[in-house]
Amino acid sequence: MIKIAPPSATAPELCKLEAHRVVALLKSGEVSPDDLLDASQTRTSQTEPAINAMPTQCWDRAKDMAPKGAAGPVLAGIPIAIKDLNAVKDVRTTFGTAAFWDFVPSASDPLVERLERNGGVVVGKTNTPEFGAGGNTFNDVFGKTLNPWNTRLNAGGSSGGAAAGLATGQVWLSHGSDHGGSLRTPAAFCGIVGLRPSPGLAGGSSADGAFMTQGVQGPMARSVLDCALFLDAMVGWDAKNPISFPGGDESYFDAVVQSGSAPRIGFSEDLNGFGAVNKDMADHLCGAMGQLERSGAAVRPVSPDTTDLDRTYHTLRGLMWVTAAKTLPPNVRPHFKATLEQNLAFGEGLSLQDVADAEIGRSRLFNKMVALFDTVDVIACPVVGCMPQPIEVEWVPSVGGQQFSGYMDWLRFAFLATVCGLPAMSVPVGLSEEGLPVGLQLIGPPRGERELLKAAAFVERVMGGALPVIDPVI
């Protein structure tokens, strides 16, 4: 594989440190939350005009909320960002739609409250497409988020603002969410780590969709260890969330620190023909798998059964949108972009038989995946089959010579973990010949976040460690 040095950064030195090192400094008293807020605000002002990652900022609120005296628990007072799909009390929250242009919530989302109790200091809201729909982050409120590795390209979506801000060092940790790769795709495009946890581990759905399991909240960071640290701050059983479950006794951070053995990796270049891949992506990932094998990993090809995966995913997605739309004020839907309206119309056309078939389909897919994990620790595959696209391209029309008719088709590699409720994450595995980051998707066993994070830490070490903070490449 070609070794290409990433671009350098002019960020404050604190912003270049990984989150776990900054938390250690906070706990030792060597730095204060105010020191970090100053560094974060400086870096955001340096980079925000070029990438538009965190358009809503709340520095005064952050300084009021920052721990005073002894460091807070888990995150100890480190600045964090929240995706603009989750309410933060007294901070403008638009959900990426003009219908909520000036909405300021009077209460925070339960996950935000948990993160603040655990020592996170919210400094702003990161950009997202309208209601999080789509793999390119843009909306009518704040415009486009640009990829910091090349601002002519998109940052992925829907957690594109979170990923772009992390890559440039605006914050050390950033919240994301994921249904069709909304957390994994931008992590891959921006060269950071993004984890989609098991449903119910890190917060739940909205009050009226609380039993739905496809959309989840998750941590995004610049390294696997930082991602594990952030997950520790997110987990915890919540009696008000019907799918909530506790994270267990051992912290995810400690599990990564103590990991050492090489994993058994089942690699699938195209998920048994389900996903389309460009040759440059396939070559890069095959090269990475070879490097992992030479470093001790047991790598073998696998062919997951993806029968009815596409139909099952889209049915569940349609059901989600119909459910969400029923509780929205009537003035919201007229603002929907075309692709979001298509999602909703598809869901409204579903029959009870379609929904029953989807329930049967995801149960069968889950059982087949459980059997596959008897022989491997994690499954590796592309996050997406292509590199980042020009910012003007809302959705990718073709990959690997395959033409697509729907705007989610290029994101098919995300569907398997979503439908089966499996934890999955994107980990950087070097830079392309054009100097852009490449992400590898790892899928773990049911509720197997620790196994997944350990495998991801191995991949990260072998591939040269976490990518550094960069200045936007304009």
N, C-alpha and C positions, 0 to 999 in steps of 0.2 A: 504494500500500500504506500502511496506517495505521502511523505511527511510535509505538511504545509504549516508554517507558523501562523497563528491567529493574529489579527491586528492588535496593536497595543492600546492601552487606555490611559487617559489623563485624569482618571477618577481620584478622589481623595483616597489615601491609603486604607482607611477603614473600610471603604466600599469594596476594596479588592479582596478582603478576607472572606472566608466561608463563614456561614452563619454560626456553626458550632464553635468556631474560634472566637467570634464576637460575643456569643453568650458566655463563654468562659471568662472573657475579659470583663463582662458586666458583673458576673458573680464574684470575681476577685476584687472588684472595685477599681480596676485600672482604667475603665472608661465608664461614662454615665449614659443613661438614656438620652439626655440632652446632647451629648457629644455625637451620638449616632443620628439623632434627628437633624442636627446641623449638617452632618456629612451627607445624609440622604437627601436633604433639601438642596444642598449644593449640587449633588450629582443629578438630581431630577431637573434642576434648572439648566444644567449643561446639555442634557440629552433630549429632554421632552420636545423641544421645537423640531428635532429631526425625526422622531419616531412616533409621537402622539400615543404613548403607551398608557399614561395615567392622567387623563384630562381633568379629573376632579381630584383636588388635593385639599387636605384639612390639617395643616400644620399647627394651627392654634389649638384645635381640639386635641391633636396628638400630644402637644406639650402639657395640656391639662390632664390628660389620661395617663401619661407616662408615670411609672412607679417612682415614688420619692423615698429616699433612704435605701433600705435593703432591697436587693434585686428581687423581682417577682419570680414565680415558679416557672419551670420549663423554659420559657423563652426569655425571661429575665428583663424584659423591657426593650426588646429589639423591634425596630420598625417593620411593619408588614403592610401589604396591600391587599385589598379585597376586590374581587371581580364585581362589575357593576350589574350583577344579577341578584346580589344579596344585599339586604338593607343594612345600613349603618346608621344608627340613631343620629339625627340632626345633620346628616351629610346627604347632599343631593344624590339620588339614586334613580337612574333613568331606565334601566333594563335595555338600554340601547334603542329605545323607541321614542319618537316625538310625542307620543301620547302621554308620556311621563316626563316631559321636558323639564319641568320645575318641581318634581315630586321630592319632598324631604320627609323621610319617615320619622315617626316619633318613637320607634323602638327598633332595636337591631335584630337581625336574624339570630336564631339560637346558636348557630355555629360561630358567628362573630362574637357573641357574648362569651362563649367558651374560650375562644382564642384570647380575648381581652383578660379574662380571669386567669389564664395561663401565661400572662406576661407579654402578649403581643400588643404592639402599639400601632393602631391603624393610622396610616398617613395619607391614604387616598383610595380612589376607586379606579380600577383598570378597565380599559376599553373592551367592548364586546360587540359582536353583531346583534342585530335586533332579536331580543329574547334568546340569545345564544345560538341562533340557527345559522349554521354555515361554517365552512372551513376557511373563510377570509374575514378578518375583523374590520368591519366598517359599519357605519350607521348614519342616519340623518341628523343625529344630535351632535356627534363629535367628529365625524368623518373617518378617515382611514388610519389604521395603525400600520407602520412600515417596518420591514425586517431590518434590524440593526446591522446585519452582516452585509446587506445591500439594500438600500432604501428604495430601489426601483421594484423590489419584490415584496410579496405579502408575508406577514408574520404567522400565518395560519390562524385557525379559529376553533372554538370561539374564545378561548382564553389567550388570545393573541397579545393583548395589552400586558397581561401578567408575564408572559414569556419574554417579550421584548424588553420590558423594564428590568427583569432579572439579568438578562444578557448584558445590559449596559451598566448594571450596578446601582440602579435607582433604589432598590431595596434588596434585602438578603433573602427574604421569603415572600412568596405571593400565593394567594388562594386561587384555585381554579375549579372548574366543574367539567363533567364529561358525560356525554351520551353517545354521540357518534364520532368519538375521537377529539372532542372539544378541548381536552387537556393534553392529550398525547400528540396531536398534530402540531400545535404551536411549539411544544417542547422540542420536537424533532427539528422544526424549521429554524428555531432560534438557538439551538445548541445548549439547552438546559435539561434538567431532569423533571419529569412530571409523572405522578403516580395516580392512577384511578383505583381507589380502594374498593373492597367488597361493599355492596349496598348495606347501609346501616352502620358502618364503622365510623364514618366521619361526618355526622350530621345527616339529616333526612331531607325529604322533599317538602313542598309547601303543604300547608294544613289540609288542603282539599285534594292533594295527590299523595298523601303520606304513605300509602301502601305500594306505590309504584317503585320499582327497583332499578329501572334502566338509567336514570340520571343520578349521578353521585357527585359529592364534593370531594376535593382532594388537594394534596400539597404539591407545590412547584418550588424548585430551588435550583441552585447551581451545581450541587453534588448529591450523590446518593445519601451520604451521611446527613446532610442538611435536610433532605427530603424526609428521612426517618425521624429526625428531630421535630420537624413541623407536624408530621403525622402524630407524634406523641402528644402534641398540644391540641390536636383535633379530636382524638378518640375519647370515648367515655359513654357509658350507658345513659340513656335519656328516657325516662318513663313516658314522656310526651311524644316520643317517636316510636311508632309501632314496629318498625323494622330494626330498631337500634339493638346493638349487642356490644358487650365490653371488649376492649382490646386485649385483655389478658394481663398476667402479672409482669412479664418481662417487657421492658420498653423496646420499641423498635430501634431506637438509637443504640441501645446496648447490644441488641442482636446483630447489628451491622458491625459494631466495634469488635465483637467477639468472633465474627465469621472468619473462616480461613480456608476451608476445603473447597476444591474446585467443583462446580456444579455439573450435573448431567443436563445437557441442553438438547432439546429436540428442535431442529431447524427446518422451517418450511419457507421456501423462497416465495411461494405464491398461494399458500393455504390450499393446497390441492386444486389449484386452478381457479380458486374463488376470486383472488385479487390480481389485478394487472400490474406489471412492474416494468419500468424502463430498464434498459440494459445497464446504464451506468449505476443505477441503484442496486440492481441485482449483483453486479460485479463487486461493488463496494462492500455489500453485506456478506457476500461469500468470502471475500478477502478477510473481513473481520472475524468470521467464524473460523477460518483457518488459523488465524492468530490466536484465538481463544483455545483452539484444540492444541496447538503447539505449546500453550502455557498450562496445560493440564486438564482442561475441561473435556468431559466426555461428550462429544458432539455426534449426533446421528440424525439422519433425515427422518421426518415424520410427515404424515399426510392426514391431518385432521379431517374427519367427515363433516362436510359443510352442507349436507343435504337440507334443503329448505331454509338455510340460514338467511338468505336475502329476503324472502317473503316474510319469514318470522320477524326479522328485525323491523322491516317497514310497517308491519301490522302493529307491533308494539309501539313504534314511534308515532304512528297515526293515532292510536288510542291515547297516548300521552298528550298530543296536541289538542285533541277534542276535549279531553278532561280539563286541560289548562284553560282553553278558550271559554268554557262554560262559566268560569268565575271571573272573567275579565269584564270591566265596564264596557258598555256598547260602543263607546267612542274609540276603542283601541284597535279593533280589527281593521277599520278603514286605512290605518297607517301601515299595515303589514306589507313588507316587500313581496315581490311575486313568488319567490321560492317558499317563503313562509306560508303564504296563502295556499300554495299547492299542497304543502304538508297537511294543512288543516282540511282542505277539501278532500284529500285522499282519506283521512281519518273519518270524515263524515260519511264517506261512501262504504265503509266497512260493514260487513254483516256479522251477526252473532257467530255464524259458522267460521268466518275468517278469524275471529278472536279465539274461538275454541281451537282451531288449527294451530294458531300461534302458541297457545299454552302447551299443546301437545308437542309442537316442534321444539320449543326451548327446553322442555323436560328431556326429550330424547338427545338433543345436542349436549346438554349438561352431563347426562349419564355417559355419553361417549367420551367426553373430555375427562371425566373422573377416571375412566379406565386408562386413558392415555397417560395420566399422571402416575400410574403405577410404575412406569418405565423411565420417566424423566422428571427432573425437578422443576424445570420451566420450559416453555415453548418460545422459541425466537422466530420472528418474522418481521417484515417491514412494518413501519408505522403507516406510511403511505408509499405508493409505488413510484413517486416522482419527487424531484427537488422543488423548492419554493418557486412559485410562478409569479409573473408580473402582477403588480398590485391591481391592475385594471381587470384581471381575470377573476370573476366572482367564483366560478367553480371550473374544475379542470375537465375539458370535453373529451380527452383521450389520453390513455397511458399505455405504453407498450404495444401500440398499434390497435388497441381496442377502443372503439368509439362508445361514448356513454350517452344515454338519453335522460338521465336524472342527475340532479345536482349533488346527490350523496354517493353516486357510484364510485367516484375516485377515492372515497374514504372507506371502502369495504373492509380493509384490514382491521378496522376498529370494531366491526360488528360482533365478532365471536365472543370477546370478553364481555361486552355489554349484554348480549342475549343470555349468556350463561352465568352472569353474576360473578365473574372471576376478576381478581385483581390483575392489573396490567400497567405497564409503565414504559416510557420512552427514555432511553439512555444514549447519550452521544457516543458515537464510535468513530471519531475522527472527522476530518474535513474532506470535501470533494476536491477534484482537480481545479474547480473554480473558486475554492476557498470557502465553501459553504458547509455548515455542519450537517452531518448525517445522523439520524436517529435510528436505533434498533428497538423494536418492540419486544418486550418480555412479558409473557402471560404466566401467572402463577396458579397453583391449585386452589380449590375452594378455601376461602378465608386464609390463604397462605401468604399474607403480606411479609412475614418474616423470611420465609424461604425465597420469596421474590426479591426482597431487598438485599439479601445476602448474595444471590446470584448477580444482581445488578452491580453490587459493589465489586465483585470479581471482574465483571466486564469492564467497569470503569477503570480499575487498576491496570488491567492488561492493555487497555487502549490508551493509556497515557495520563489518566486522571481527568478531573473536571476541567472543562474549558474555562479560561480566565475571563474576567470582565473586559469588554471591548468598548471602544468609541464607535458610534454609528459610522458606517462606511457609506458616505453620501455620493 
